[in-house]
Amino acid sequence: MLKEFKEFAMRGNVVDLAVGVIIGAAFGKIVSSLVEDVIMPPIGRLLGHVDFSGLFINLSGKSYETLSDAKLHNAATLNYGIFLNTVINFLIVAFCVFLVVKQVNRFAAKPATVPVPTTKDCPQCAMPIPLAAKRCGHCTTQLA
């Protein structure tokens, strides 16, 4: 059983999947940093110095100045700013994956097209004749 597991784990597609997951996780961190540290600050500045990660709706009866203050007091909050950052993060990752898949498909070998036959072999003389032929031109056999 250990030998079978080793064969399964070392097959190309399982190793490729593991590499893809590891690279995907690292890529996710890069995109998260891109969204949080590069894209969102200028957008927040354009919208009046808004920090999206700090936007929240307080569901408890008390008032809190910041999200971290509300979390410190274990208040129930809807953190829609963090959600906006996550959605933008997802859209960027999805777009990048789309571009990568599009490029990979462009360079992937296209399947060979199978030519449609235009002739068939005569059942008597085995010579090639047109598909629509009613009689073989070589041996004059009547075809069905």
C-alpha positions in Angstrom: 0.0 0.0 0.0 2.9 2.4 0.7 4.3 1.7 -2.7 1.0 2.5 -4.4 0.7 5.7 -2.4 4.3 6.7 -3.5 3.4 6.0 -7.1 0.3 8.1 -6.8 2.0 11.0 -5.1 4.9 11.0 -7.6 2.7 11.0 -10.7 3.2 14.2 -12.7 -0.3 15.6 -12.2 -0.2 15.3 -8.4 3.2 17.0 -8.2 2.0 19.7 -10.6 -1.0 20.3 -8.5 1.1 20.7 -5.3 3.5 23.2 -7.1 0.4 25.1 -8.4 -1.1 25.4 -4.9 2.2 26.6 -3.4 2.8 29.1 -6.2 -0.9 30.2 -6.0 -0.6 30.9 -2.2 2.5 33.0 -2.7 0.8 34.8 -5.6 -2.2 35.5 -3.4 0.1 37.2 -0.8 1.6 39.4 -3.6 -1.8 40.4 -4.8 -3.1 41.1 -1.3 -0.1 43.4 -0.7 -0.7 45.0 -4.1 -4.4 45.7 -3.2 -3.8 46.8 0.4 -0.5 48.7 0.0 -0.6 50.0 -3.6 -4.1 50.2 -5.1 -6.3 51.1 -2.2 -4.4 54.0 -0.7 -4.7 56.2 -3.8 -8.4 55.2 -4.2 -9.0 56.1 -0.6 -7.2 59.4 -1.1 -9.3 60.2 -4.2 -12.4 59.5 -2.2 -11.5 61.9 0.6 -8.8 60.1 2.6 -10.9 57.0 3.2 -9.2 53.9 4.5 -11.4 51.1 3.3 -10.1 48.6 5.8 -11.4 50.7 8.6 -15.0 51.0 7.3 -17.5 49.2 9.4 -21.1 49.3 10.7 -21.4 48.9 14.5 -24.2 46.4 15.4 -23.9 46.9 19.1 -25.5 49.7 21.0 -22.2 51.4 21.9 -20.3 53.9 19.7 -16.7 53.1 18.7 -14.3 55.4 16.8 -12.3 52.7 14.9 -12.8 49.1 13.9 -9.8 48.1 16.1 -11.5 49.8 19.1 -14.7 47.9 18.4 -12.8 44.6 18.1 -11.0 45.3 21.3 -14.4 45.5 23.1 -15.7 42.4 21.2 -18.5 44.4 19.6 -20.5 42.9 16.7 -19.6 44.7 13.5 -20.1 44.5 9.8 -16.7 45.1 8.3 -17.7 46.1 4.8 -14.4 47.9 4.2 -12.4 44.7 4.6 -14.9 43.0 2.4 -14.4 45.6 -0.3 -10.6 45.1 -0.1 -11.2 41.3 -0.4 -13.5 41.7 -3.4 -10.9 43.9 -5.2 -8.2 41.4 -4.3 -10.3 38.6 -5.8 -11.0 40.5 -9.0 -7.3 41.2 -9.5 -6.4 37.5 -8.8 -9.1 36.3 -11.1 -8.0 38.7 -13.9 -4.4 37.6 -13.5 -5.4 33.9 -13.7 -7.5 34.7 -16.7 -4.5 36.3 -18.5 -2.2 33.4 -17.5 -4.6 30.7 -18.8 -5.2 32.7 -22.0 -1.5 32.8 -22.7 -1.0 29.1 -21.8 -3.8 28.2 -24.1 -2.3 30.3 -26.9 1.0 28.4 -26.7 -0.5 25.0 -26.1 -0.5 22.6 -29.1 -3.7 22.7 -31.0 -5.3 19.3 -31.6 -4.8 18.0 -35.1 -7.9 18.2 -37.3 -9.0 14.9 -38.8 -9.7 15.4 -42.5 -13.1 14.4 -43.7 -12.8 11.4 -46.1 -13.9 12.1 -49.7 -13.4 8.6 -51.0 -14.1 5.0 -50.1 -12.7 1.7 -51.2 -14.5 -0.4 -53.7 -15.5 -3.7 -52.1 -14.5 -5.7 -55.2 -11.2 -4.2 -56.4 -10.2 -2.1 -53.3 -9.5 0.9 -55.4 -10.5 4.4 -54.0 -13.7 5.8 -55.5 -15.7 8.9 -54.7 -18.2 8.6 -51.8 -21.2 9.4 -54.0 -20.2 6.9 -56.7 -22.9 4.4 -57.8 -20.5 2.2 -59.8 -16.7 1.6 -59.5 -14.8 3.3 -62.3 -12.1 0.7 -62.2 -14.0 -2.6 -62.1 -17.5 -1.4 -62.9 -19.0 -3.1 -59.9 -22.5 -1.8 -59.0 -22.3 -0.2 -55.5 -25.2 0.0 -53.0 
